[in-house]
Structure formats: C-alpha cells, structure tokens
Amino acid sequence: MHVFDDVTLSIMLSELDTITDLVNYLSWKEEFIHSNKLSLAEGEENLLGEYLSDLNEKNQHDIVLPPGYDQLVVQKDNWKSVRQSPEFFRKKEADKISYLWDGLINEFCGHIFGGTIIGNPDYTTDDHEMILRVLAQESRFQRRMIADALRKALQKSKTEPENIFLRTIVSEENPDTAYVFGLFPGHKNDYERYRLSRRNYLSDYCQVVAYKRRKLRLIVGIAMEKDQSKNNSKDIVLFKSPEDWSKEMTTETEEMQNTRNIQNPKNLKWSHLQGNEYPEPRIKPQNINRRIGRNERCPCGSDIKYKKCCGRPR
C-alpha cells in the first residue's frame, strides 16, 4: 500500500502523468525499499526527484549508489533542486510535443465512448478497448518520440502532396507493438467513400507490416489527411497478428502486397526512434563571449529565458 498526502500526490500525478510512468515508479520504490538501500527520505517528492534524475546502465530510472555506499539519504530540498535544474527545464520543453499523442488518445476515446467512432463494423468493444490500451501504454518519453516522428512525417509528406505517405514506428518499450501513420491527400468528392478507402488501405498495410515482421503482435494504424490546418477526420485500425500464419492468410497478404504495391521498399518505410529523455544543450554557454541578458533565451538551447535556466542562482 502506498500512502501520500495532498502535496506529494499532486506532484506525483503531475510528473508521472502516464500509467506506465506511475506504475514503474511505484514498483521501483517497493523494490528499492525492500532492498534496504533507503535509509531516509524527507518527503516523497524528494525521493521522486532523485529517481527522475538518475538512470542505470539500462537507461531506466533508478537510484544507483556509488561504490562503497550501502544506503541512501535523500535531502529535504532535493525536489526543489531537481525542479530548478536546466536539465529539468530542457526535458519539460522537449516533452511538449508528447501531448499530441495524448490528444489523439482523448479524441479516439471521445468517439468510442460517445458512439461516434467510424470504423470497421466488425470491431467489438474489446477491440476498441485494446486500441486505447495500446496507445495509453507508452511512457511520457516514448510519447514524445512517437509524436515527434508523427510531426516529422506530416512535414515530409507535404513534399509529395498527391501521394500516400506511410511510416511505421516500432515501440521501444513494447517491441511487439508497432504504429503505422498513414497520411493521405485530401478528398475531392464523396467523403464517406474516401474514408472507407483510406481505412481499407491502411488495414491492408498493417497486415503486410505484421507479415514482414513476425515478432509483432499488435499493429495500430492511424490515418489522417496531410493538411491539418482544418478540422479533418482521423481513422484508426487494429491488426492482431497470429502466431502461426495459415497458408490462406499468407496467400492473401502476398496478394495485398502486389495489389497495393507495398512490396516496393520505397512504399514500406520504417522509422527508428532516437533521443535522450534529458536533451543535451544545443550550444555550450562557454562559447558565448558576451554578457547574456536575463530575459534572453538561454544559450544552452533549452528555449527558456536565461534567468530561469543556466542563469538561475544555485
């Protein structure tokens, strides 16, 4: 059982605002306490600050004790120190794009529970629930990476306005899950027929992706128009890959490749996610040979005012 007061609960839910981040922290905390490595922590928020600011060799949040030390004492003002650090500010700035993913979840959730979702008539409530669970399972950092990949795909797709633009992203935290972004030219006539054609194409593409990558179990496809300046629609599809592909399904998928021309490497593109949860400064402050104004953007690259970043009193 975990007990929190009003202050620490608010901080936790603000900083660990995805189910994966919250569960990971609570699980880590239990294990860390049971290991008898925690001597004293003056406040839950201070322990959280130490957890967020340290990584182990697997690049996972952890508190790694230095050689020769058996127990940890977390100081009273640790959370304040972490929250005011330039690294924390850069992380917060970088995380802003991640809420694009949250917006997609909320949009699809609203349509599913409101009964206004337009999609495969064979989808059950369990299928829709699975789609939402898959989208929600990503951590804040992974949402940042996936949302940034979607943003870049939207930008690049505009260089080919008349073509369908597709990108496949494999989840770093859930390697049996992939997302397919289908960016389509705008419709010209019958909008409902356009959306049906769009969903069918994306569904076929997801099936081919699963056929090509047999280790994948869940593929979520998200279709939208390239022009996001208007309130355009979005479609979502789910393909559950079988462990054993039957001969009939194999034949069907291979025919899809030929019909859709997906077997062409140019039409089957993958993107790999790369990034740091705490981004490095883009410019080193020591390269600036002049006095930096307090209200100027910090030269470390955080896009924050200098007085609130590297110029903050220590």
BELWOQUI-V815100 format. One record per backbone hydrogen bond with DSSP energy under -0.5 kcal/mol. NH is the residue of the N-H (numbers start at 1). CO is the residue of the C=O. E is the energy in kcal/mol with one decimal. If there is no record, write none. Layout:
<<NH	CO	E> <NH	CO	E>>
//
This chain:
<<9	5	-2.4> <10	6	-1.7> <11	7	-1.9> <12	8	-2.7> <13	9	-2.5> <14	10	-1.3> <15	11	-2.5> <16	12	-3.2> <17	15	-0.7> <22	18	-2.3> <23	19	-2.4> <24	20	-2.4> <25	21	-1.9> <26	22	-2.4> <27	23	-2.6> <28	24	-2.5> <29	25	-2.8> <30	26	-2.1> <31	27	-2.1> <32	28	-2.9> <33	29	-2.5> <34	30	-2.5> <35	31	-1.3> <36	33	-1.8> <37	32	-1.4> <39	37	-0.7> <39	72	-2.6> <40	72	-1.7> <42	74	-1.5> <43	41	-1.9> <46	43	-0.5> <47	43	-1.5> <48	44	-2.5> <49	45	-2.1> <50	46	-1.8> <51	47	-2.3> <52	48	-2.7> <53	49	-1.5> <54	51	-0.9> <56	60	-2.4> <59	56	-1.9> <62	54	-1.6> <64	62	-0.6> <65	63	-0.7> <69	66	-1.9> <72	37	-2.9> <74	40	-3.3> <75	73	-0.6> <78	75	-1.2> <81	77	-2.0> <82	78	-2.5> <83	79	-2.8> <84	80	-1.4> <85	82	-1.4> <89	85	-1.7> <90	86	-2.4> <91	87	-2.0> <92	88	-2.3> <93	89	-2.3> <94	90	-2.4> <95	91	-2.1> <96	92	-0.6> <96	93	-1.0> <97	94	-0.7> <98	95	-1.2> <99	95	-0.6> <99	96	-1.2> <100	97	-1.8> <101	98	-1.3> <102	98	-1.0> <103	99	-2.0> <104	100	-1.7> <105	101	-2.1> <106	102	-2.6> <107	103	-2.3> <108	104	-2.7> <109	105	-2.7> <110	106	-2.4> <111	107	-1.8> <112	108	-2.6> <113	109	-2.6> <114	110	-1.5> <115	111	-0.6> <115	112	-0.6> <116	111	-2.1> <117	111	-1.3> <119	117	-0.5> <123	120	-1.6> <128	124	-2.1> <129	125	-2.5> <130	126	-2.4> <131	127	-2.1> <132	128	-2.0> <133	129	-2.4> <134	130	-2.5> <135	131	-2.2> <136	132	-2.2> <137	133	-1.1> <137	134	-0.5> <138	135	-0.8> <143	139	-2.6> <144	140	-2.0> <145	141	-2.0> <146	142	-2.9> <147	143	-2.8> <148	144	-2.2> <149	145	-1.9> <150	146	-2.1> <151	147	-2.4> <152	148	-2.5> <153	149	-2.1> <154	150	-2.4> <155	151	-2.0> <156	152	-2.6> <157	153	-2.4> <158	154	-0.8> <158	155	-0.7> <159	156	-1.7> <160	157	-1.7> <161	158	-0.5> <163	160	-1.6> <165	183	-2.8> <166	164	-0.5> <167	181	-1.8> <168	269	-1.3> <169	179	-3.2> <170	271	-0.6> <171	177	-2.4> <177	174	-2.4> <178	218	-2.3> <179	169	-3.3> <180	220	-2.7> <181	167	-3.1> <181	179	-0.5> <182	180	-0.6> <182	222	-2.9> <183	165	-3.3> <183	181	-0.6> <184	182	-0.6> <184	224	-2.6> <191	189	-0.6> <194	190	-2.0> <195	191	-2.4> <196	192	-2.1> <197	193	-2.6> <198	194	-2.2> <199	195	-2.6> <200	196	-2.4> <201	197	-2.3> <202	198	-2.3> <203	199	-2.7> <204	200	-2.2> <205	201	-2.3> <206	202	-2.4> <207	203	-1.8> <208	204	-2.1> <209	205	-2.3> <210	206	-2.1> <211	207	-1.9> <212	208	-2.4> <213	209	-2.3> <214	212	-0.6> <216	213	-1.6> <217	176	-3.2> <218	176	-2.2> <219	239	-2.2> <220	178	-2.5> <221	219	-0.5> <221	237	-2.5> <222	180	-3.1> <223	235	-2.8> <224	182	-2.3> <225	233	-0.7> <226	184	-2.3> <228	226	-1.0> <232	230	-2.1> <235	223	-2.3> <237	221	-2.5> <239	219	-2.5> <241	217	-2.2> <241	239	-0.7> <245	243	-0.5> <246	244	-0.5> <250	246	-2.4> <251	247	-2.4> <252	248	-2.4> <253	249	-2.4> <254	250	-2.4> <255	251	-2.0> <256	252	-1.8> <257	253	-2.0> <258	254	-1.5> <259	255	-2.8> <260	256	-3.1> <261	257	-0.8> <262	257	-1.4> <263	257	-1.0> <264	261	-0.6> <267	264	-2.3> <268	264	-0.5> <268	265	-1.0> <271	168	-2.6> <279	277	-0.7> <282	300	-1.7> <283	300	-0.5> <287	284	-2.1> <288	285	-2.0> <289	287	-0.7> <293	291	-0.5> <296	293	-1.4> <298	304	-3.5> <301	298	-1.7> <303	298	-0.6> <306	296	-3.3> <307	294	-2.3> <308	305	-1.4> <309	306	-1.2> <311	306	-2.5> <312	309	-1.7>>
//
